[in-house]
Amino acid sequence: MTDRTDPPSEHHARETLWNLIKDIRFGMFTTHHANGHLHSRPMTTQNRGIDEDDVLWFFMSRSTEPMRDLSDDPQVNVAYADPGEDRYVSVSGRATIDDDPATRRRLWSKMNEAWFPKGVDDPDLALVCVRISHAHYWDVKSSKLVQLYAMAKALVSGKAPMNLGETAEVRMRS
């Protein structure tokens, strides 16, 4: 997939980013482990709105490996994928712990009790805030049939398929 002929405006790109993320509840949260490897694990995005000050929210256990990774290196990546809809998002940012009880309560849902049965006041519960610095998304708009045709045409012509959807980079912070 290639970029659109006319790149989307910054406002459109940000709006599309949030609209894609809100429909994909689970992301692969990647940290840099002390052994030098990248470690990814599925996490549920806790955001309630589609634009919460350029941040993503996650609940984590304070006693787990991801929290130890974050204390060593707060740079993270969260990847979202909805292959059925051909939508993909990669978000880079800096993770911090937010100890504000009001924010924890605002983001808490009954579903979180599956992982934190002691509730929103569980001392092991950490609210992780990822401040987005950069994101890239791919949103394929073409039907599967059109995609197959474009790929077959590319094989014959030797030219990459074009205009199958929208891709954009979004810079949130420097």
C-alpha positions, 0 to 999 in steps of 0.5 A: 500500500502506498501513501495517498496522492494527497497526504491527509491533513494533520487534523484528518490523520489524527482523527483517523488514528483515534477512530481506528484505535477505538475500534481495536480494543486490544493492542500488543504493548511492547517494552524493551527488556533488560536483556535487550529483547523487545517483549510484547504482550496483549493489553486492553486500551482503557480510553473512553473517548477517541482523543484523550489528550494524545494518550493511551491508558492501560491497567497493569499489575505493579508486580509484573515484568512489563512494569520492571521493563518500563522502569528501565526504559519508558519508550514503548510501542503499541500495535493494533491490528484488525485484519478482517477490516484491513486496519493497522496502527503502530503507536510509539510513545513514552510510558509513565505511571499515573497515580491519580485516583480520579483518573483510575476511577474514570477509566475503571470498568467491571471487566477489569475485575477479571484481572484485578479482583480487589477492584480499583483500589487494589495496591497492585493496580497501576495505571499506565499512561502512554504519551503518543509521540508518533503513530503510523496507520494503514487503513485499506479501503478497497474490497478484497476483490479489488486488492487481489486484482491490484496485486495481480496487476502489480505482479504482471507490471512489476509496479507496486499496487497503488491507492488501495487505502490510506496510510499516514504518519502522525506526529503528536509530540517531538 
